[in-house]
C-alpha cells in the first residue's frame, strides 16, 4: 500500500460516482467544464459543493484506517474509526476520527488508547470530468486552483488545534495519550511555527502529511525546524515515527506557578532515586498544585 497520491484521488471520484452525481462532485464553470476546484484566475459565477466534503472526509478516514492496519506490526493493537472516550470528552457527538487502541471496541477507556489521530485530508489536485466520455483527468496541482486543501486551510488547522486542546484540558487521564493531526498537503510558514510550539509544549505530537509529492513539479517542505510538521515520503518513515511514539512513555504537564513553588516541587522530586521517579514525582506534584 502506498501513501496518498493522485491515484487515490482519482479512485475517490471513480467510487463516489456510484452513489453521487457529477454535479455533486464537481463545480460547473461558465464555459461548461466540470472541475474539482475553481481554476486560479477564474472570475465567473461560483457555487458551493456541500456533499463532497462529507464524502472525502469519510473516504480519507477509511483510507487512513486501512493504511494503519497495513503497517501496524503489533497484532495486539487495533485501529478504530469514530471512537469514543467519554472520560476525556470524546463522545458520540464528537468522536475521535481514528484511534489506535489495545482493545477492539468503539467506546474506550483512556488507558486503552495508544494514539489519537485527527484527520484533515482533502482533494489536493484539480480534476476535470468529461460529461461525454465519463472520464476524469488531472488538470493541475494546488498551485493552479483556488481551493485550499488540507493543511493549507487555516480554518481546518485551527479546528484541529481546538479539538486537540479540548482533549488535553479535559482531564489528567488524557495526559498520556499522544495526539497527531494527519493531512495531505504542506503546512504554511506561519503554521509551522505554531506546530513546532504545540509539539515542544506537548499539546500535539505532530502535524503529519501523508502526501509525498503534492506538486507536479518542484518540491515542498519536508519538516519544520522542530519536527512539529513532517512530510512522509514512504511507508517506512511513517512506521518509524509511529514506533517512536509507541516506545515512549509520554506525559503532558502544564501549569502556572511562582518560581518559589516550582523550586519547592523540584526539590521534593529530586529526593527520588532515579530520573524516571524524579520525573513522575515532579509531574504528580505539579498536578496537585
C-alpha positions in Angstrom: 0.0 0.0 0.0 1.3 3.5 -0.9 0.9 6.9 0.7 -1.5 9.4 -0.6 -1.1 10.3 -4.3 -3.1 11.2 -7.5 -4.2 7.6 -7.9 -6.1 7.8 -4.6 -7.9 11.0 -5.6 -9.0 9.6 -9.0 -10.1 6.4 -7.2 -12.2 8.6 -4.9 -14.0 10.2 -7.8 -14.5 6.9 -9.6 -16.0 5.3 -6.5 -18.1 8.3 -5.5 -19.8 8.4 -8.9 -21.5 5.1 -8.0 -23.8 7.0 -5.5 -23.2 10.7 -6.2 -23.8 12.7 -9.4 -21.1 14.6 -11.1 -22.9 17.8 -10.2 -22.4 16.9 -6.5 -18.7 16.2 -7.1 -17.6 18.9 -9.5 -18.1 22.6 -10.0 -19.5 23.8 -13.3 -17.7 26.7 -14.8 -19.4 29.3 -17.1 -17.9 27.6 -20.2 -19.4 24.2 -19.2 -16.4 22.5 -17.7 -16.8 20.3 -14.6 -13.8 20.8 -12.2 -13.0 19.7 -8.7 -11.8 23.3 -7.9 -12.3 26.7 -9.5 -9.2 27.4 -11.6 -6.8 30.1 -10.4 -7.9 33.4 -12.1 -11.5 32.2 -12.7 -13.9 35.1 -12.4 -17.2 33.6 -13.5 -20.2 32.6 -11.4 -19.5 30.3 -8.5 -21.4 27.8 -6.4 -20.6 25.8 -3.3 -20.4 22.0 -3.0 -21.6 20.6 0.3 -22.0 16.9 -0.4 -18.3 16.4 -1.4 -16.9 17.5 1.9 -18.6 14.6 3.7 -17.7 12.1 1.0 -14.0 13.0 1.0 -14.0 13.0 4.8 -15.4 9.5 5.0 -13.1 8.3 2.2 -9.9 9.6 3.7 -10.7 8.3 7.2 -11.3 4.9 5.8 -8.1 5.1 3.7 -6.0 6.1 6.8 -7.6 3.3 8.7 -6.6 0.8 6.0 -3.1 2.2 5.8 -2.5 1.9 9.6 -3.9 -1.7 9.6 -1.4 -2.4 6.8 1.7 -1.2 8.6 1.0 -1.9 12.3 3.4 -4.6 13.4 1.8 -5.2 16.8 -1.1 -7.6 16.5 -2.4 -6.6 19.9 -3.2 -3.1 18.6 -6.4 -2.1 16.9 -7.3 0.7 14.5 -10.8 2.1 15.3 -12.7 4.8 13.4 -15.1 7.2 15.1 -14.0 6.0 18.6 -15.5 7.4 21.8 -13.5 8.1 25.0 -16.2 9.7 27.2 -14.0 10.3 30.3 -11.8 12.8 28.2 -14.7 14.4 26.4 -14.7 12.4 23.2 -18.3 11.4 22.9 -20.7 10.2 20.2 -21.4 13.8 19.3 -17.7 14.5 18.7 -15.8 11.2 18.3 -12.1 10.7 17.5 -11.5 10.3 13.8 -9.1 7.4 14.3 -7.7 5.8 17.4 -5.1 3.1 17.9 -6.0 1.1 21.0 -5.3 -2.1 22.9 -9.0 -3.1 22.8 -11.1 -3.6 19.7 -14.3 -1.6 20.6 -15.9 1.7 19.9 -16.1 3.0 23.5 -12.7 3.1 25.2 -11.1 4.0 28.5 -8.1 6.4 28.3 -5.6 3.7 29.4 -6.7 1.6 26.4 -5.7 4.3 23.9 -2.2 4.4 22.4 -2.7 7.3 19.9 -5.4 9.6 18.6 -5.5 10.9 15.0 -7.4 13.9 13.8 -7.7 13.5 10.0 -7.7 16.7 7.9 -7.2 15.4 4.4 -8.9 16.5 1.2 -8.7 16.6 -2.6 -5.3 18.2 -3.4 -5.1 18.3 -7.2 -7.6 19.7 -9.6 -9.6 17.2 -11.7 -11.9 17.6 -14.7 -14.9 15.4 -15.6 -15.8 14.9 -19.2 -19.5 14.5 -19.5 -19.4 12.9 -22.9 -16.9 10.2 -22.1 -17.5 10.0 -18.3 -13.7 10.2 -17.9 -11.8 12.0 -15.2 -8.3 13.6 -15.7 -6.0 15.6 -13.5 -5.5 19.2 -14.7 -3.1 20.7 -12.2 -1.7 20.7 -8.6 -2.9 23.0 -5.9 -0.9 25.9 -7.2 -3.3 26.0 -10.3 -6.6 26.3 -8.5 -8.4 28.5 -5.9 -9.0 25.7 -3.4 -7.3 25.4 0.0 -6.7 21.7 0.5 -5.9 20.0 3.9 -3.2 21.8 5.8 -3.3 24.9 3.6 -6.8 25.8 5.1 -6.3 27.9 8.2 -9.8 27.2 9.5 -9.2 23.5 9.2 -5.9 23.7 11.1 -7.5 25.9 13.8 -10.4 23.5 14.2 -7.9 20.6 14.6 -5.9 22.5 17.2 -9.0 23.4 19.1 -10.2 19.8 19.3 -6.7 18.6 20.5 -6.5 21.3 23.1 -10.0 20.4 24.3 -8.9 16.8 24.7 -5.7 17.9 26.5 -7.5 20.0 29.1 -10.5 17.7 29.6 -8.8 15.5 32.2 -5.5 14.4 33.6 -6.5 11.0 32.1 -5.6 12.4 28.7 -2.1 13.4 29.7 -0.5 10.1 28.5 -2.3 10.0 25.1 -0.4 11.3 22.0 -2.4 13.4 19.6 -1.4 13.7 15.9 -3.1 15.6 13.1 -2.9 13.9 9.6 -3.1 15.8 6.3 -2.0 15.5 2.7 -0.7 19.0 1.8 2.1 21.2 3.1 1.8 23.4 6.2 2.4 27.2 5.7 5.3 29.0 7.3 3.1 30.7 9.9 1.5 27.4 11.0 4.9 25.6 11.0 5.9 27.8 13.9 2.6 27.0 15.7 3.1 23.3 15.0 6.6 23.4 16.5 5.3 25.2 19.6 2.4 22.8 20.0 4.9 19.9 19.8 7.5 21.2 22.1 4.8 22.2 24.7 3.4 18.7 24.4 -0.1 19.6 23.3 0.0 18.0 19.9 2.7 15.5 18.9 2.8 16.4 15.2 1.2 17.5 12.0 1.9 14.7 9.6 1.5 14.9 5.8 0.9 11.6 4.1 1.4 13.0 0.6 4.9 12.5 -0.6 4.7 14.6 -3.8 1.8 17.2 -3.6 3.2 19.2 -6.5 3.5 18.1 -10.2 6.8 20.0 -10.4 9.1 21.1 -7.6 9.2 20.1 -4.0 7.6 21.1 -0.7 8.9 21.4 2.9 10.0 18.0 4.4 9.8 19.1 8.0 9.7 22.2 10.2 12.6 23.2 12.4 11.4 21.2 15.5 9.5 18.5 13.6 6.1 19.8 14.5 5.3 19.3 10.8 6.7 16.3 8.9 6.0 15.1 5.3 6.5 11.4 5.0 7.9 10.1 1.7 7.3 6.4 2.2 5.7 3.8 4.5 8.9 3.1 6.4 9.2 6.7 7.5 5.7 6.7 8.8 6.2 3.4 10.6 9.3 4.6 12.2 7.5 7.7 13.7 4.7 5.5 14.9 7.1 3.2 16.7 8.9 6.1 18.2 5.6 7.3 19.8 4.6 3.8 20.9 8.0 3.2 22.5 7.9 6.4 24.6 6.0 6.9 27.8 4.9 10.4 27.3 3.3 12.7 29.9 1.8 16.0 29.3 2.1 18.6 32.0 1.3 22.3 32.3 0.7 24.9 34.9 1.4 28.4 36.1 3.3 28.6 39.4 5.5 31.0 41.1 9.3 30.4 40.9 9.2 29.6 44.7 6.6 26.9 44.3 8.4 25.4 41.3 11.6 25.3 43.3 9.8 23.5 46.1 8.4 20.9 43.7 11.8 20.4 42.1 13.5 20.0 45.5 10.9 17.4 46.6 11.1 15.5 43.3 14.9 15.5 43.5 14.8 13.2 46.6 13.7 10.3 44.4 16.4 7.8 43.4 16.1 7.6 39.6 15.4 10.0 36.8 12.2 8.3 36.0 10.9 8.5 39.6 12.1 12.1 39.8 10.1 13.0 36.6 7.0 11.2 37.8 7.1 12.8 41.2 7.5 16.2 39.6 4.5 15.7 37.3 2.3 14.4 40.2 3.2 17.3 42.4 2.5 19.7 39.6 -0.9 18.2 39.0 -1.8 18.6 42.7 -0.8 22.3 42.8 
